[in-house]
Amino acid sequence: MERNMNAQYVRKRIGIYKELAMVIVISITIAVFASLGVFIVCSHYGVMVDVIEDTSDYKKRYDIQVMNMVRELDSSLDTAMEEITANSGEDEKTIGDAMKYLLGNNRMPFASDEVSNMIITITNRNGQVLWKTSEDGEIVDYKKNKVSVDISQYITNSYDEESLTYTFVYTKSVSKMLYYIIFETEVTPEYLYADIKLKLMCIAISSVIFIISVFLLTKKRIDYIRYLSTVVDEISKGNLNASIDKKGNDEITLIAEQIDDMQYSLRKMMQEERENDRKNMELITNLSHDIKTPMTIITGYLDVVISGKYSTDEERDDYIRRAFGQVEKINVMIHKIFRLARNEQVSMNEENMEKCNISLLLKQDILEFDGIAQKEGKCFETDIPNESVMININIDRIREVFDNVLMNSIKYSSDNSTINVYMSETPESVHIKFCNRTDSDKAPDCERIFDKFYRADHARNSSISGNGLGLSIVKETIESFNGRVWAEYNDGIFAINIELKKNDM
């Protein structure tokens, strides 16, 4: 599973940032619109909104207006008193006389439209009303009616900040006489809406909605991360076939793909390791089986020597040399087994291929098995060319093939029978045929005889030793040389055929 991981990572890394930014923007938008809607609805129905009447602005404006009026009135009254005294020559003139003088000459400073909404009352020090303006701005003389007011109450009202009536009491002294000028008007309050509680509630609501929105919008990815965690846990327990669903197009999906790649690599690595173990075990089994053949040959030669079944000393020495040659073959096989124990790779054809005379090699091998055949009451007859038959082959491996086939022929041939070995060649190949007479019907075995661990019924039920590996090793070795091996059975004669190609060797 190949892919350009770096390019894909750069491309997909942008995806998760974009996705996160979209989640935040969408969550903020939802929270803002939701809280704004709550604020509008609650404000409309007055929920969590306190209404406060505020008259402070009006009273401040009236204070400024009245102070201007007082200054003008004070100045106008002093001027009026001086003019009246100068014209009449009388000193004892009251403020009422001065007011009348100003009104009569149309010089009253606050008789304009600007103060038409304000009621002005003038009293003496006892609170008796001398005159006051009416609601329509006209001045009414109350001196003859003898109406009195409570000056102290007016003074108290002037300090009442919560009152909806504006009151201001001004004290004026004229000719050592104390007078009070009282200014009154209705105040229109302003309504202030204290919505701090509502605003705090909307902020809290928007925060909660933002958190919920983020959770809901990221829930899929969070669940996917949990899913990946479960898959990794399954892999850690040894389940390397766990399927991984790939969702999205960001770094999390890239992690899922990398986990899948890791799982695939681990599975492949374990399969290769098991396959290597299997091959090593198979090779060890094959080598162990191959050791049995030279051991049998050695036993045969030594039996001849020990029992004195030789004619001359030269023949005895020849048997001993042959036995020694088989010991060297065993040493080579043991060396291979030691290499396997050190976890070194050993190939079936690890030695170099070399050119050899295969006809001579086959004759020598048959000669080595002649003693075993005689011990079993059997003999060899050969039809092998005397001239050289040259072929490129792995000598050790092809001798193991001949050893296995010859041993198989000796084991399963009829008593006191002859084993025939034939060799022929064409420009393209070499054909070798091993034939032996058998007492059992081996026709059914021809298809399966090269299967590993397979033994025919007559072999399993007899005292003949074996584990069913010999011919499977033969097939494996010949096919590794690009050759062909097959079995035939006809009228009591069982034959094993080997074909080796010259050109491919």
C-alpha positions in Angstrom: 0.0 0.0 0.0 2.0 2.9 -1.4 1.1 6.6 -1.1 2.8 9.9 -1.1 2.4 10.5 2.7 4.2 13.9 2.9 2.1 15.6 0.2 -1.0 14.1 1.6 -0.2 15.3 5.1 0.4 18.9 4.0 -2.9 18.8 2.1 -4.9 17.3 4.9 -3.3 19.3 7.7 -5.1 22.4 6.4 -8.4 20.5 6.6 -8.5 20.1 10.3 -7.8 23.8 10.9 -10.5 24.8 8.4 -12.9 22.4 10.1 -12.0 23.7 13.6 -12.4 27.3 12.4 -15.8 26.5 10.8 -17.0 24.9 14.0 -16.0 28.0 16.1 -17.5 30.4 13.6 -20.8 28.5 13.4 -20.9 28.0 17.1 -20.3 31.7 17.8 -23.0 32.7 15.2 -25.5 30.3 16.7 -24.8 31.6 20.2 -24.9 35.3 19.2 -28.2 35.0 17.3 -29.8 32.9 20.1 -28.8 35.3 22.9 -29.8 38.3 20.8 -33.2 36.7 20.2 -33.6 36.1 24.0 -32.6 39.7 24.7 -35.1 41.2 22.3 -38.0 39.0 23.5 -37.2 39.6 27.2 -36.8 43.3 26.7 -40.1 43.5 24.9 -42.0 41.7 27.7 -39.9 43.3 30.5 -38.4 40.1 31.7 -35.4 40.7 34.0 -35.6 44.5 33.2 -36.0 47.0 36.0 -37.7 50.4 35.0 -36.3 53.4 37.0 -37.9 56.9 37.0 -35.1 59.5 36.7 -35.8 63.2 37.3 -32.3 64.4 37.8 -31.8 65.8 34.4 -35.0 67.9 34.6 -34.2 69.3 38.0 -30.7 70.2 36.9 -32.1 72.1 34.0 -34.7 73.8 36.2 -31.9 74.8 38.7 -30.0 76.6 36.0 -33.2 78.2 34.7 -34.3 79.4 38.2 -30.9 80.8 39.1 -30.9 82.9 36.0 -34.5 84.0 36.8 -33.5 84.8 40.4 -30.6 86.9 39.3 -32.7 88.8 36.8 -35.6 89.2 39.3 -33.2 90.4 42.1 -31.7 93.0 39.8 -35.1 94.1 38.5 -36.6 94.4 42.0 -33.8 96.6 43.2 -34.1 98.8 40.2 -37.9 99.0 40.6 -37.5 99.9 44.3 -35.1 102.7 43.5 -37.3 104.1 40.8 -40.5 104.0 42.9 -38.8 105.7 45.9 -37.3 108.3 43.6 -40.7 109.1 42.0 -42.9 109.1 45.1 -40.4 110.1 47.7 -41.6 107.4 50.1 -39.2 105.0 51.6 -41.6 102.3 52.8 -42.4 100.4 49.7 -42.9 96.6 49.6 -41.7 94.0 47.2 -45.3 93.8 46.1 -45.2 97.4 45.0 -42.0 96.7 43.1 -43.6 93.7 41.4 -46.6 95.8 40.4 -44.3 98.5 39.1 -42.5 95.9 37.0 -45.7 94.4 35.7 -47.2 97.8 35.0 -44.2 98.8 33.0 -44.0 95.3 31.3 -40.5 94.8 32.8 -41.2 91.5 34.6 -38.1 89.4 33.7 -39.8 86.0 34.0 -43.1 86.8 32.3 -42.0 85.2 29.1 -43.0 82.0 27.4 -39.9 80.2 28.7 -41.3 80.2 32.2 -44.9 79.8 31.4 -44.9 76.3 32.8 -43.6 77.4 36.2 -45.8 78.8 39.1 -44.1 81.6 41.0 -45.4 82.5 44.5 -44.3 85.5 46.6 -45.1 85.4 50.3 -44.1 87.5 53.3 -42.1 85.9 56.1 -45.2 84.6 57.7 -46.1 82.7 54.6 -49.0 84.9 53.5 -49.3 84.9 49.8 -48.9 88.3 48.3 -49.5 87.2 44.7 -48.7 84.3 42.4 -48.8 83.4 38.8 -51.7 81.3 37.5 -51.4 78.1 35.4 -51.7 80.2 32.2 -48.9 82.5 33.3 -51.0 85.4 34.6 -50.1 87.1 37.9 -52.9 87.0 40.5 -52.8 89.4 43.5 -53.6 87.5 46.7 -53.0 90.3 49.3 -56.7 90.9 49.9 -57.6 87.2 50.0 -55.1 86.6 52.9 -54.0 83.1 51.7 -51.1 81.6 53.6 -48.8 78.7 52.8 -46.4 76.5 54.9 -42.9 77.9 54.0 -41.1 75.1 55.9 -43.0 72.4 53.8 -41.8 74.1 50.6 -38.3 74.2 51.9 -38.5 70.5 52.8 -39.9 69.6 49.3 -37.0 71.5 47.7 -34.7 68.8 49.1 -36.8 65.8 48.0 -35.0 64.2 45.1 -37.7 61.6 44.5 -40.5 64.2 44.3 -42.1 64.7 40.9 -42.6 68.4 41.7 -39.7 70.8 41.4 -39.6 73.3 44.3 -37.2 76.2 44.9 -37.5 78.7 47.7 -35.6 82.0 47.3 -35.3 84.5 50.2 -35.4 88.2 49.4 -35.0 91.1 51.8 -36.4 94.5 50.9 -36.3 97.5 53.3 -35.5 95.1 56.1 -38.6 93.0 55.2 -38.1 89.3 54.5 -39.9 87.8 51.6 -40.0 84.3 50.0 -40.2 83.7 46.3 -41.3 80.1 45.6 -40.8 78.5 42.2 -42.9 75.3 41.4 -43.4 73.1 38.4 -44.3 69.5 37.5 -41.4 67.3 36.5 -41.7 64.8 33.7 -39.4 61.8 34.6 -37.2 59.9 32.3 -37.6 56.1 32.4 -34.3 54.2 32.6 -34.3 50.5 31.8 -31.8 48.6 34.0 -31.1 45.5 31.9 -27.8 44.4 33.4 -29.4 41.1 34.7 -30.8 40.4 31.3 -27.4 41.1 29.6 -25.6 38.8 32.1 -28.2 36.1 31.5 -27.8 36.4 27.7 -24.0 36.2 28.0 -24.4 33.0 30.1 -26.9 31.6 27.6 -24.6 32.4 24.6 -21.7 30.7 26.5 -23.7 27.5 27.1 -25.0 27.5 23.5 -21.5 27.9 22.2 -20.2 25.0 24.3 -23.1 22.8 23.3 -22.7 23.8 19.6 -19.0 23.0 19.6 -19.7 19.6 21.3 -22.4 18.7 18.8 -20.4 19.8 15.8 -17.3 18.0 16.9 -19.1 14.9 18.3 -18.6 12.9 15.1 -14.8 13.5 15.1 -14.6 12.7 18.8 -16.6 9.5 18.3 -14.3 8.7 15.4 -11.2 9.2 17.6 -12.7 6.8 20.2 -13.4 4.4 17.4 -9.8 4.6 16.3 -8.7 4.0 19.9 -10.8 0.8 19.9 -9.2 -0.4 16.7 -5.7 0.3 18.0 -6.7 -1.6 21.2 -7.8 -4.6 19.0 -4.5 -4.4 17.1 -2.5 -4.4 20.3 -4.3 -7.6 21.3 -3.1 -9.3 18.1 -6.1 -8.8 15.8 -4.4 -7.6 12.7 -7.5 -8.1 10.5 -9.5 -5.3 12.1 -11.2 -3.2 9.4 -10.9 0.6 9.6 -13.5 2.9 8.3 -12.0 6.1 6.9 -14.2 9.1 7.4 -13.4 12.8 6.7 -10.5 14.4 5.0 -8.2 15.7 7.7 -5.3 14.6 9.9 -7.5 12.2 11.8 -8.3 10.4 8.6 -4.6 10.3 7.8 -4.0 8.7 11.2 -6.6 6.1 10.4 -4.9 5.4 7.0 -1.5 5.1 8.8 -3.0 2.7 11.4 -4.3 0.7 8.5 -0.9 0.7 6.8 0.7 -0.2 10.1 -1.7 -3.1 10.5 -1.1 -4.3 6.9 2.7 -4.1 7.4 2.6 -6.0 10.7 0.3 -8.6 9.2 2.7 -8.9 6.2 5.7 -9.1 8.5 4.2 -11.8 10.6 3.1 -13.8 7.6 6.7 -13.5 6.2 8.1 -14.5 9.6 5.7 -17.5 9.8 6.6 -18.4 6.2 10.3 -18.2 7.0 9.8 -20.4 10.1 7.9 -22.8 8.0 10.6 -23.0 5.4 13.3 -23.3 8.0 11.4 -26.1 9.7 10.7 -27.7 6.4 14.4 -27.5 5.5 15.4 -28.9 8.8 12.9 -31.8 8.4 14.2 -32.4 4.8 17.9 -32.4 6.0 17.0 -34.7 8.9 15.4 -37.0 6.4 18.3 -36.8 4.1 20.7 -37.9 6.8 18.9 -41.2 7.1 20.0 -42.3 3.6 23.8 -42.0 4.1 23.4 -43.5 7.6 21.7 -46.6 6.0 24.4 -46.8 3.4 27.1 -46.6 6.1 25.4 -49.3 8.1 25.4 -51.5 5.0 29.0 -51.0 4.2 30.1 -51.6 7.8 27.9 -54.7 8.0 29.8 -56.1 5.0 33.2 -55.2 6.6 32.3 -56.5 10.1 30.7 -59.8 8.8 33.7 -60.4 6.5 31.6 -60.5 3.3 34.4 -59.3 1.2 36.9 -61.2 -1.0 40.0 -59.1 -0.7 41.6 -56.5 1.4 41.2 -54.0 -1.5 37.4 -54.6 -1.5 37.2 -54.1 2.2 39.1 -50.8 2.0 36.8 -49.8 -0.8 33.8 -50.3 1.4 35.4 -48.3 4.2 36.2 -45.4 1.8 32.6 -45.4 0.6 31.4 -45.3 4.2 33.7 -42.4 4.9 32.3 -40.6 1.9 28.8 -40.9 3.3 30.1 -39.6 6.7 31.3 -36.4 4.9 27.9 -36.0 3.3 26.4 -36.2 6.8 28.8 -33.5 8.0 27.7 -31.1 5.2 24.0 -31.6 6.2 24.8 -31.1 9.9 26.6 -27.9 9.0 23.5 -26.6 7.2 21.4 -27.5 10.3 23.8 -25.5 12.5 23.5 -22.5 10.2 19.7 -22.7 10.5 20.0 -22.8 14.3 21.9 -19.4 14.0 19.0 -18.1 11.9 21.1 -17.9 8.8 19.2 -18.2 5.5 19.9 -21.5 3.8 18.6 -21.9 0.2 17.8 -25.3 -1.3 20.2 -24.4 -4.1 22.6 -22.2 -2.2 25.7 -23.8 -3.7 26.8 -22.6 -7.2 25.6 -24.6 -10.1 28.3 -26.4 -11.9 28.8 -28.5 -15.0 29.0 -32.2 -14.3 28.7 -35.6 -15.9 25.3 -36.7 -14.6 25.6 -40.2 -16.1 28.7 -40.8 -14.1 27.2 -39.2 -11.0 24.2 -41.6 -11.2 26.4 -44.6 -11.7 28.4 -43.7 -8.6 25.2 -43.2 -6.5 23.8 -46.6 -7.6 27.1 -48.2 -6.7 26.9 -46.8 -3.2 23.4 -48.3 -2.8 24.4 -51.7 -4.1 25.4 -52.9 -0.7 22.0 -52.0 0.8 20.2 -53.6 -2.1 22.2 -56.9 -1.7 21.4 -56.9 2.0 17.7 -56.7 1.2 18.0 -59.4 -1.4 17.7 -57.0 -4.4 19.9 -55.8 -7.2 20.3 -53.0 -9.7 20.3 -53.2 -13.5 21.2 -50.1 -15.4 20.9 -48.7 -18.9 23.0 -45.6 -18.6 25.1 -44.1 -21.4 28.9 -44.8 -21.1 29.7 -41.4 -22.7 29.5 -38.2 -20.7 26.1 -36.6 -20.3 27.0 -33.0 -19.3 24.5 -30.7 -17.5 24.7 -27.6 -15.2 23.3 -28.7 -11.9 23.8 -28.4 -8.1 25.7 -31.7 -7.5 24.8 -32.0 -3.8 21.1 -31.5 -4.4 20.8 -33.8 -7.4 22.6 -36.6 -5.4 20.1 -36.1 -2.6 17.4 -36.6 -5.3 19.0 -39.9 -6.5 19.5 -41.0 -2.9 15.8 -40.5 -2.1 14.6 -42.3 -5.3 17.0 -45.2 -4.9 16.1 -45.7 -1.3 12.4 -45.5 -2.1 12.9 -48.2 -4.8 14.8 -50.5 -2.4 12.2 -50.1 0.3 9.1 -50.7 -1.8 10.2 -53.2 -4.4 9.3 -56.9 -4.2 11.7 -59.3 -2.5 14.4 -60.8 -4.7 13.5 -58.3 -7.5 15.5 -56.2 -9.8 15.6 -52.4 -9.8 16.1 -50.9 -13.2 17.5 -47.5 -13.9 17.5 -45.9 -17.4 18.9 -42.7 -18.7 18.4 -41.1 -22.1 19.1 -37.7 -23.5 17.9 -35.3 -26.2 19.4 -32.0 -27.3 17.1 -30.2 -24.8 16.8 -32.5 -21.8 17.9 -35.6 -19.8 15.4 -38.3 -18.9 16.1 -40.6 -16.0 13.7 -43.5 -15.1 13.7 -45.7 -11.9 11.6 -48.9 -12.2 10.9 -51.6 -9.6 8.4 -54.4 -9.3 5.9 -54.1 -6.4 3.5 -56.5 -4.8 0.8 -53.9 -4.2 -1.3 -51.9 -6.6 0.3 -48.5 -6.6 -1.8 -47.0 -9.4 -3.8 -44.9 -6.9 -0.6 -43.5 -5.5 0.8 -42.0 -8.7 -1.1 -38.7 -8.2 -0.4 -38.2 -4.5 2.9 -40.0 -4.0 4.9 -36.7 -4.1 2.7 -35.0 -1.5 4.4 -34.2 1.8 3.9 -36.8 4.5 1.8 -39.0 2.2 2.3 -42.8 2.6 0.3 -45.4 0.7 -1.9 -47.8 2.6 0.4 -50.8 2.2 3.4 -48.7 3.5 1.5 -47.5 6.6 0.4 -51.0 7.4 3.8 -52.5 7.0 7.0 -52.5 9.0 8.8 -50.3 6.4 10.1 -47.1 8.2 9.5 -43.7 6.7 7.7 -40.4 7.1 6.5 -39.6 3.6 9.1 -36.8 3.0 11.5 -38.4 0.5 9.6 -38.1 -2.7 8.2 -34.6 -1.7 11.8 -33.5 -1.4 12.6 -35.0 -4.8 9.7 -33.0 -6.4 10.6 -29.8 -4.7 14.2 -30.0 -5.7 13.6 -31.0 -9.4 11.0 -28.2 -9.8 13.5 -25.8 -8.4 15.8 -26.8 -11.3 12.8 -26.1 -13.7 12.6 -29.8 -14.2 9.7 -32.3 -14.1 9.0 -35.4 -12.0 6.1 -37.9 -12.3 5.2 -41.5 -11.3 3.7 -44.3 -13.4 2.3 -47.7 -12.6 1.7 -50.5 -15.2 1.1 -54.2 -14.6 3.0 -54.4 -11.3 5.9 -52.1 -12.4 6.1 -48.8 -10.5 8.3 -46.1 -12.2 9.5 -42.6 -11.1 10.5 -40.4 -14.0 12.8 -37.3 -13.8 13.3 -34.8 -16.7 16.0 -32.1 -16.4 16.4 -29.4 -19.0 19.8 -28.7 -20.4 19.3 -25.2 -21.7 17.9 -23.8 -18.4 20.6 -25.3 -16.3 
